[in-house]
Amino acid sequence: MTDLLKVRDARDVETAVQWALGAGKALEIVGGGSKRALGRPSQTDLTLDLSGLAGVTLYEPDELVLSAKAGTKLTEIETLVAASDQELAFEPMDFGSLLGTAPGTATIGGVLSVNASGPRRIKAGAARDHFLGFSAVSGRGETFKSGGRVVKNVTGYDLCKLMAGAFGTLGAMTDVTIKVLPRAETEQTLLVPGLGAARAAEAMMQAMASSCEVSGAAHLPASIVARLPGMPGGQAFTALRLEGVAPSVAHRKTLLESLMRSYGQPETLDTEASRTLWRAVRDVVPFAVDGPAGARHVWRLSTAPSQGAALGAALAAEADAELIYDWAGGLIWAALAPSDDAGAGLVRRAVANAGGQATLIRAPAAIRAAIDVFTPDGPGIAALSQRIKDGFDPKGVLNPGRMWAGI
């Protein structure tokens, strides 16, 4: 018996899950494999390889909708929609540099399964907000569907919201439908130099509260800026992105420059330099495995933007921590010096004080198996999560233990 089940179509997926259910086996659900190191280590008997479920099955640019098999490479979809001047507005990150996997291997099913969202989330929403419908096979060996191919669809339960971020523990998705949006004609980024994290948080929140329609707001300390090619070195920068048609961008840039002058004299990145910067922020390139922070353990912290600077300061006061602030301070990437528990105790205390969530993104498998990778839920939420898992996968066939031990 091979430890790999490679399927060709949705019927094969259903058959494989039914066989595993009958044989008492557990399946690891894998598409491109770019996110296998996310979450807790696999506690499964076999791997169900969905990479053969590939190809776009419907694309209607005028309707802003695209359907694809779950194993379709994200790069294929992005190339296709770019030809029609459209994009995935939730700006999904590529985990390749952060986790040390080959770039460009992510699949659309994997992206939706972990709800991967980039810097534009503060304006456009998360992946789950662009997820319209899917077909999947549950741990009961049954094919089920939810949603459809229209943007406004309110029929039945919105299971897309449940599947996005479930890490494949509720169903093996075979087909998905997503919303696409027009791509901005141009973009520019203002860089406000020399701010500390607290002052940068004030600037970012003021920019977000303005009428400038900022689509990206990040703060990069000087040590982080030094790792980004093409960026002015030697000092921290607070980056604010503007996107749209050229006259609108120019007008909003003037307004934003005026607003930011009390924080410093802004510099400007043109379209190509701006796109390069935000790809690096999106993919957390300064913490790449093959870079200076490659040996560090990486956490993803989510909090209210008003609490971001305080949360970062609490970590830096007690640990050797490198920090990147995204989402106007609401998302913090923290790279901590290696330790036996990846700094979990410190991180959990700091997040509890600030409010929010913490996810361990990069650490050796032994550490990810020993500690809570995700913020522990309270008794009520934990019981609800267990009931949902039991409803979709009562025998624990699909990715058991990927998110929580025993679930």
N, C-alpha and C positions, 0 to 999 in steps of 0.2 A: 504494500500500500504506500503510494507516494504521499509526501506531506504537503503537496501542492495540488489544488483543484483549480484548473484554468478553464473558465467558462467561455462559451461563444455567444450566448444569447440569454434573454431573460428566462426562458424555459429551463436552461441549464442551471441557472441560479436557484430556481425553485426546487429542482431535482436535487441539487447538492445540499440545500438546507434540509429538505425532507430526509435525505439519507443520513445526514449528521444527527438529526433529531432522533431517528430510529436507532442509530448506532451509539447514542450517548456521547457524541463527540462535540467539541467546541471549535468554532471557526474564527480565524482572524480575517477581517475584511480588509482587502488591500486593492488599491487602484494603481497609481504610479509608484507608491511606496515612499513618497517624499515626506510623509508625516508619521512614519512608523515609530519614530522616537518620541512622539508627543504622547502625553498621558502616561499611565502605568505600563510596565512591560507586558507583553502578550502572555496570557495564561490559557493558551489554546492548543489544540491537537494538530490542526491543519490550517493552511492558508487558503482562503478563497480569493483567487486572483480575478479581479473584474476588469483588467486592462484590455481584454478582448471586446468589451462592450464599448466600442469607440465609433464616433462619427456624429456629425450634426444631422439631425433628422428633419428639422424645420427651422427656417430663418426668414422672418418677414420684417424687413427693416422699417416699412411704413407702419407696422403695428407695434414696433419696439419689443418684439418677442423672439426668443430662440429656444429650441428644444434640442437636446443632445443626449446620447447614451452616457451613462455615468462615468465611464472610463475614458471619455474624450479628453485629450490634453487641453489644459487651459490655454496654452500658447496657440493652439489651433483655433480656438474660439476667439481669442483676442485679435488674431490676424484677420479672421473672417470679418468680424464686425468693424475693425478699423478701416477696411476697404470701403465701407459705407459711412465712414466718419462717425462711427458709434463706438461705445465702450461699455465695459462693466463698471458702472459708476461707483460700486463699493470698493474698487481698487484692491483686489485680493493680493495678499503678500505671497511671495515665493520663499518658502522656508529653507531653500537650498543652502545659502551661505550660513545661516544660523545653525542648522543641524548637520551640515557637512554632506548633504546629498546632492546629486547632480541637478543643476538648475534646469528649469523647464520641464520637469517630470510631473508636476502637479496635475491632477485631473479635476474636472468640474464637480464630480461627486465628492471627492475628498475636500475640496474647498468649502462646499456647502455643509459637509458633515462636521467640520470644525468651526464653521461660521467665520472664516478668515476674512477680515476686513482691514482696509488700509487707512491712510491719513484722511481721506475724504469722508470717512464715516461721520465726522462731526456735522457735515452738511448733507450728505446723500443717504446716510443710514448704513446699517450693517448688511452682510450678505443675506440674512434671513428676510430683510425688507425687500429684496429683489427676487425672492424665491417664490415662483408662482404655482408650481405643481411638480409631482413626481409619481413614479411607479416604484414599488419596492417589494421585497419578500421579507416577511416577518420571521421571527424565530419559531413561529408555529408552522412554517413551511407554506404560508399562504401569500399569494400576491395581492397587494392592495394598492389603491391609488388615492391621491388627494389633489385638490386644486385643478387647474386647467391651463389653457393657453390664452387667457385674457387677463389684463392687468387688474380689472375689478372683478373679483370672483369671491363670492361669499357663500358658496354652496357647502353645507356641512361644516365639519370641524377644520380649522386651519392647521393641519398637521405639519405643514412646512415649517412653522415656527418651532414645532417640537423636534423635528428631525435635524434642523440646523443647530449644530453644537452638541449633538448626541453622540458624536464620535463612533457612529456605526453600531451602537449598542441596541438600537430599536428595530433596525431593518437594513437590509442590503439594497441600497437604491440601484435601480437598473436604468431608469430614464428620468431626466429632470427638465424642467422648463423655467427659464429665468427672464427677467425684464432687462432690456438694454436701453441705453440712453444716448442722445447725441454727444459726440466728443467735442470738448471745447476747441474753438478755433485757435486760440493762443493762451498763453499763461505767462505770468511774471511773478517773481517772489521778492518781497522786501526782506532784507536782513537788517535787524536792529542789533548793533554790536555791543558787547561788553556787559550785558545784564546778568545779575545773579538770578538764581531760580525763582526766588520770591518776586522780584521786580519783573522778571519775564512773565510770570503768571499773571500779574496785573495787566501787562501790556497785551498778552494774548486774549484775556477775557474782555478787555476794552475793545480790541479789534473784532472779536466775535459778536459783541453786542452792538456794533455799529452797522450802518447800512452798506458796508463795503463788500458783503457777501464773500467772506474769506473761506476758502475751501481746504485750507491746511494751516495748522498752527503748531509749531514745534520749537522746543528750546534745546540747543545743543551746546553743552559745556565745551570749553576750549580743547580739552583732551580728545573729545569726540570729533570736533571740527578738523583737528589735525589728521584724522584718518580718512577724510573725504577728499578725493581728488578734485581740483578746481575751485575749492573753497578758500577764501582769504584766511590765512592761519593766524595763530597767536592769541586769539580771544574767542569768547563764547559768542554765539549768534542766536537770535530768536527769529525764526523764519515764518513768514506769513504769505500764503499763496493766494493769488487772484487768477481766476479762469473765466473765459468767455470770448465774445467777439472783441476784436482789437479796440474799437472806440470805447466800449464799456470798461475794458480792463484799464485803459489809459485814464479814464475819468476816475474810476475807483482807486487807482494807484495814487493819484493826486490827493484824494481825500484821506487815504490811509497814511500817506507820508506826513500830512499835516497832523493827523491824530497821533502819530508815533514820535514826533519831534521832541516831545517832553521826555522821551526815554532815550533818545540818542539820534544821531544822524543816519537815517536808513541808507543802505546800499541796495542795488537792484540786480537781480539775476534775470537774464533773458530766457526765452522759452526753452531752449535746449538745456541750458545750465539748470534751470528750474526743474525740468523733468528728471534730469540726472539726480539732483538732490533728493527729490521726493521718492524716487525709486529706492535710493539708499536708506531713507527714513522708513519707508514701507517694509523693506526687507531686513531692517536692522543690520545693515552691512558693517557698521563699526564693531559689532560683536561677533563677526564671522569666525567660524572655527579655525580658519587659516590665518587669522589676524592676531594682534596683540592681546585680545581678550578671549582667545580661543579656549583657554583652559578654565575659564570662569564658568560658574553656574548661573544660568540666566532665568530671571523671573519676569513675568508679565503682570503688572499691577494695574488695576482699574479702580478709579475713585472719582469723586466729584472734582472738576477742574480747580475749584477753589481750595481743595485740600492737597493737590498734587505736590506743591512745593514743600509743605510741612511733612508730608509722607517721605519725600526724597531726603529731606534734612534729617529725619529720624533714622533712616537707614544709614546715611553717611556718617552720623555721629557715633554709631556703634559698630560699623563694619567697613571693610575695604570694599566700597561699592562704586561702580561706574554707572551713570544714569543718563538716560535719554527720555525727554518729555515730549509726548505727542498728544493729539486730541486736545490742544489748548491746556495741557497739564493733566488731563483726565486719564491718560494712558502713560505709564512709566515702565520702561524697559530697564531692569536693574541687573547688572552683571556683578556677582559677588565672588570674592576670592574663594577657591575650593575649600570645602569643609565636609565633615562626615554627614551632616544633615542638610547641606546646601544653604545653611542659614535660615532654615525653616522657622525656628523659634522666633528669631528677630523679625523676620518678614511678617509672620502671623500677628505678632504684637503690634507692629507698626500699622498694619492694615486694619486691625481691629480698632485702633485709636482713631484712625482717619476715616474709617468706613470704606467699604469696597470689597474687592475680590483679589486673590493672588493665585496665579497658576505657575507652577514650575515648568519651564519650557525646555531647558537643557541641563541635564545632569546624567551621570552614569546610571545604567539600568538598576543597579543594586540600590542606589539612593531613591530612585523613583518608585521602587517596589516597597521601600521601608517607610516612607513618609506619605502624607496626603499631598498629591500633586495639585489638586484643586482645593479651594477653600471649603472646609467641612460645612455641611448644611446643618441647620438646627433640626431637632427631632421631627417637627412637622413636615418640613420640606424633604427630609431624608425618607420619611415614610411615604410621602407622595411619590417621590422618585422610584422607590421600590415597587409601588403599585403600578406605576406606568411601565416599568421594566417587566413586571410579571404579566401585564396585559399584552405586551408585544412579544415577549420572549421568556415564557415561564420556565423553560428548562435551561436558560443561560447558554444558548447555542452561539449567539452573536457577540463577539468581542467581550466576553465576560471579564470583569476586573479592569477593563481599560480605563474607566473613570474612578471607580471605587472598588476596593477589595470586596469580593463576594457579590458584586452587582453587575 
